[in-house]
Amino acid sequence: MIAQPTRRRLLAAACAAWPSLSWTQAAAAPDKFTVAGWSKPITEVMPLLVDEDKGFYRAQGLALEYLPGAGGGDAVRNLLSGQADVAFTDPGSLFAALDKGERLKAVYDIYPQNVFNVVSLRKSGIHKPSDLKGKKIGVYSLASGTRQALQVLLHQAGLTEADVTVVVTGLLNFAPLLQGQVDATAATDTGLAIGRRRGLGEVDVMEVGQFLDVSSDLFAVREDTYQRRKDVLRRFLRAYRDAAAWMMAEPAEAAQLAVKRAIDGSDPQLNLELIKLRNASSVSALTRDKGLGAMDLASLQKAADVYRQLGLVQRRLDLSQVVAGDLLPGR
């Protein structure tokens, strides 16, 4: 739960965005700006879905579009193909693109907390990573952070994907678990919350953050976009920061708006639960000090090094050349 003084500060930050737009910007046609997402327009990405209601992006002279995807890898592909200006993606998908020689910049840490997990029914006897050997494990998609989180977890037990059977289950992947189609499933905290609401029952949860404490999602841009469109990127990040701060300060309002803006938003109480989880994952000691979006270079570098040890990337990645904090709006 976010303390009342903190909620007031967040709301003040969100409201402060409105007078920041100059008369020149207001008079000009808005700049089209497209975000490549890892998902369809679902409740947990509400800061990107409420501009018609709240106007955070319009206040910055932007016409925002959300391009759905099926995993962070999808978001990066849509970015690289030129269909989007920024990708909402996980660090693993970013590392994979960098490993292939793509020139990208990470410009904002969306969720500094690691929200990934691997879940099994308690009766299955799967309690620790080594118990996954020989099992069928569900992932959202082969291009998703859930798959990479699973690979990290397997590594802790000296296992690889060759020791398990990976099954693509889609976003709502707890039905296959309940139906016995998989023995365990890789998910996020919000996915687990939805599963529990739908009768998942007693489960064992292995949190990937206990083994690799790294951000779950970042905004990444192409190097050429970073160099040529800094003003537009700054305005987008300011608008997103303000929208995220609003959702933290007014979670009940966000939950109600999700009913009409999110494809999974029919239940306001479940919306509120998911929004509170995303609010919690959006803050860290670093963001409390430097503002929402602040990136932990040391943590990201450690994660990239682990991915190399896992064989998920082939060369050492120097994240100091990738992480760019100069566009962040600050506190």
N, C-alpha and C positions, 0 to 999 in steps of 0.2 A: 504494500500500500504506500502511496506517495503522501508524505506529510503535507498538512494544509499550507504552511509557509512556502514549501517548494511548489505546490500547485499554483499558488498566487504568482510566484516568480515566473513560472512557465507560461501562465496565461498572459502576464504582462509582456513577456517576450513575444508571444504570438500576436498580441494586439499591436505591438510596436511596429509590426511590418506594414501596417496600413498607411501611415503617413510617409513611409520611406520612398514611395513611388513619386518621381518627379512629374511635373505637368507635361514635360516633353514626352516622357515615356507613356503617360496616360493618353496623350493625344495620338500617339503613333499606333499603327496596327501591331497587335501582339506578335511576338516571335513564336512560331511553332516549335514545340519541344516535345520529343517523344522519349518515354521511358520504356525500355525493354524489361519486362518483369519475368520472374521465374515461375509465376503462377497465373491463373485466371484472376479476374478482379474479386478477390476474397476479402473477408473482414479484416484480416491482419495487415493488409496493405491500405487501410483506410486513409492515411495521409496523402495518398495519391489519387483518391477517388472522390473527394468532397469539394473540388473546386467550384462546381456549380452552386453548391450550398454556402461555402465559406470564402471563396475567392482568394486564397493565399497565393496562388500562382498568377491569377489575373492582376493582383496587386503589384506583382513584379514584372508586368508586361509580357506574360507568357501565356500561350495557348497550349495547355498540357494534353498530351495523348498517352494512353497506357496501352502497350503492346503485350498481350499475354504470351506466356511461354510454359514449357514443361520442364522446369529445372534451370539451375544457374547456368549450365552449359548452353542451353537454348538462348538465354538472355545475352550471353557473350556472342553467340553466333549472329543473333539479330543486330547486335552492335557492330560487329565487324563487317556485316553485309551492307551497312549504311542505312538500315531501316530505323535505327534509333540513335539518339544523341548520348544516352547514358544507359548502362546496364545495371540492374538490380541483381547482384550475383553473389555467390559464396566465394570465399578465398580459394578453395580448391579449383573451381572453374577458372578463376583468374590465374592461378599458378599454371594450370594446364595450357592456357593461351600464351602466357609468357614463355613457357618452355618451348613452344612452337615458333617463337620468334616474333610474336605479335607485340606491337608497341602500344602499351596501355598505361594508364595512370589510375590509381585508386585515390578518390577525392573526398570520401565521406564514409565513416563507419556507421552503418545503419543500426546494427545490433552487435554491440561489443561483447555480449554474453554468448557463449556457445549453447545453443538451444537443442542440439541434436541428441538423440538417444536411440537405443535398440531395446525393443519391448518384446517380452514373451509372456504367455500365460503361465501363472505360477505352477500349474500342474504339469507343465512340460519338463520341468527339471533344468531349465536353462537359467543359470543364476550368475554366471561370469563369462567373460569372453571365450575362454577355452571350451566352454560347453557348446559353442556354436559350430564346432567341427562336424562336418557331415550333414549339417542342417540346411533347410531351405529358408532363405532370408528375403523378405520383401523390401523393395526400395520404391520411391516415387517414380523415378525414371533413371535410366543409365546416365543421364546428363545432370543428375540432381546432387545436391549436397548430402542427401541421405546415403547415397552410394559411397561417397568419399568418407563420410563419417563412419560407415560400416568398415571400410578398409582400414581406417585408423584404429578402430576397436579390435579388429582381427589381429592387427600387428602387435597389440599388447600381449597377445597369447602366442605369438610366433606363428600365426596363421596368415594365409592370403585368401583371395577370392577362389583360388583353385581348391581350397579345402571346404568350400560351401557351394550351395547352388543359389545364385542370385535370381530373384523373380521380380519382374516389373509389375507392380500392383496398382499404380496410379496414386493420386493424392489421398483418397479416402481408403487407406490400405489396411484398416483394422478389420474390415469384413473378411478378407482372405485369411487373416489370423484366426478369427473366430470360427471360420468354416474349415479350418485345418489345411488350407491350401499352402500355407507357409508355417514354419515353426516359430519364427520370430520376425519382427518387422522393424526396419529403420525408419524413424519418424522425427518429428519435432515436438516441443512441449505443447504447442497448440494442437497438433495432430493427436497427441495423447489425450488432451482435454476433450476433444471431440469424441474420441473413441470411448472414453469413460462415460461421457454423457449418453452414449448409445449402447451402454450395457456391456462394456468390455470385461468387467469383473476384476478379480485379483490378478495382478501382473507383477513381474519383476522388471525393473527399469535400470538399464545400464547407461549412465549419462556420459557422453563422450567428453564433455568438458572436464571430467575428473582426470582424463588422460592427456587432453590437449586443450588448454584454455585459450581459445582464439575466437575472434569475431565470427559470427554466423553469416553476415551479409554486408556487402559494401556497395557503394556506387563506383563504377569504373567507367572510364571514357577512353576513346582513342587518343593517342598522343597528339595527332594533328588537331583534333577538336579542342584538346586542352590548350594548345598553343594559340589557336585562332579565335576561340569563342569564350574567352575567360569571363567576359562581362555577362554573357548569357548563363554560363555555368554558375557564376556567383549568385545570380538572381534565382536560379533554380534551387541551389542549395539553401539559400536563405528562406525561400518559400517552403521547402520541405522541412527545414528546421522548425519553422513557425507552425506548420501543420502538425508535426510530431509533438511539439510543445502543447498545442491545443488539445490533442488527443490525450495527453497525460493530465492536463488540467481539467478536461471535461469528458471523462470516459463514458459517462452515461449518455451524453449527447451523441458522441461518436457511435455508440452501440445502437442508438435509434436511427441514425443516418445510414448505418450498415443495412438496415432492413430494406431500403430502396436502392442502395448503391452496390452492395456486395452480392454475388450470386449465391453465397452460402449464408446470407444474413437474415433468414426468416425468424430466428429465435433471438429476441433482444437480450435475454439473460445469458445465452451462450455467447453472443456477440461481446457482451461486457466481460465475460471471463477471458475470452481470447484477447481482447484489447488490453486488459490488465496484464496479461502475460507479455504481450509485445511492448507495453510501456516499460515493464521491468527489465526486459532484455535490451532496451535502448539506452540504458544508463550504466555507468561504471564510475569508479573513482576518478578516472581520467576525464570523463565527460563532465562530472560534477565540478572539476577544477577548470577545464578549458572550454566547456560548452558541448552541446550535442554534436555528434559527428566526428569528434576528435579521434585520431587514429593512433594506435599503439604500435609503433614501428617494430619495437623489440619482439612483441608477441607475434606479429605477422612474419617477421624474419624467422623466428623459431619454428613456426608452423611450416613455412616453405622448406626449411631444412629437414623437418620430419617427413614431409612429402617426398623429398629426394631420397631419404633413407628407406622409405617404403617402396621406392621405385615408381612412384606416381608421376614424378618429373625426373628428367634425365640429367639436368645440369643444375648447378647452384644458381639460384636466383638472388640478385642483389635488390632487396626491396627498398633500399634507400633511394634507388633510381626510379621507383614506381610510386611510392607513397608521396602524395603532394598535398600538403595541408594549407597552401597559401590561398585557396578559394573558400575555406571554411568561414562561416559567418561569425564564429566566436560566441561569447556569452551575450 
